[in-house]
Amino acid sequence: MTLVLVIVIPIAFLISGQQFLNAARDNQERLEKDRIGMMHDLFASLMRGANFDPTFIQSEIESLAVLNPDITKFVIAREIGNEVHIIASLSRDQLDTIVSDPSAYRMGNTNPSESIISAYANNSVRYWQSLRLVQTPASDDYYIFIETSLEHIDSLFAARIMTAYYWLIGIIIVIMLLLIRHVRLIDYGHLYQKTKRANEMKDLFTNMIAHELRAPLTAMRGYASMIRERGEVDPVTRKNAGEIEAAAGRLVTIVSDLLDVARIQSGKLTIEKTEVHLSGLMRSVVEAMHPNAEEKNIQLHVDDMQGDIKLLGDEKRLYQALTNLVSNAIKYTQKGSITIQVEQRKDRIEIRVKDTGMGISSEHQKNLFAPYFRISNEETSTITGTGLGMWITKQLIELMGGSIGVESIKNVGTHVVITLPSNGIGTKQ
């Protein structure tokens, strides 16, 4: 259908444009004929007013020719006996001569008081010859013969036709571009629907695989933990069970991250805002992550000197975000400490996760919250991860109406700063 429009509309414009131009040309020629008729009427009146005085008539012819440069011939002839004598002419060498072919003038007798106009062409230039019979009260016959060149009018009209064609072509091009854009929009619409269906299938597949993997992985962790905790197990078996439990734990984290990514991208991850006691939440995070920090001899603690600060937010998602940040800090800190600090500002609450780790270069800071981004260098080659934790954290914080940023100095440490609206809830001292 669109292809038909691309063809039909330009053709319709061309046909209608040509009809308009033809009508304009016909109207122009009609106006020109009316002008010649009026010129005949005017000159007939002048001749009668001057009592057909040849001297006066000659003067008026020359004056009229100056005002009308398209007049190439202007002759006043008089019927005397069987001969036609020229008494006035734009070309003075014709004065007082006898017309060799009087029949051409006597054609005016066929329709007295009306102009007879005929056209001919010479060297691609069109001319109009007009003849008018004027009779005196004494029944003497005078003929007004005018030849007019249409070269100027035709060139002017041709220029206007070309301008009209240029405009018409421009309009057609614009219409075709709009139609092409319409076609592309339709294609984009189909592509969007196709991509949407593919994404839905991808999300469905991801959810299915993640759910199917989570159950056996959880079972693996459980059995490995049971083996590790049994008293009669030898040290090698206990160590291997610990490795299995750790590996299964990492896989469970990856599966959880994939599920969160799928929910965030599909817009299905919802935020349930409740009153959150930040002091208790941060201590829960520290308690959960303490074994990991203790493994590396890293001090992990909370700085909540302002008391129990409260806000409206999703406690579960805020816990997840802080856990991600602390887990990252532990990974990239070889010695020193990690502190979770909270501070109440005027209209916002600021949570900082501070570490004394290897720091992040300014170049890497730009991409820190991009999906699947991981810092790649010799120092981080042994650190595992998917590169989704920081991106998920950023999405969760923004869904709660907050923002996240990073302040870091290479080989000194890193501060990841979460800023959340206070929602008007005060601080309990």
Beta strands, then each sheet from edge to edge (+ up, - down):
strand 1: 71-80
strand 2: 83-89
strand 3: 116-122
strand 4: 125-135
strand 5: 141-149
strand 6: 274-277
strand 7: 299-303
strand 8: 308-313
strand 9: 337-344
strand 10: 348-355
strand 11: 403-409
strand 12: 413-421
strand 13: 427-428
sheet 1: 2+ 1- 5+ 4- 3+
sheet 2: 6+ 8- 13+
sheet 3: 7+ 9+ 10- 12+ 11-
end
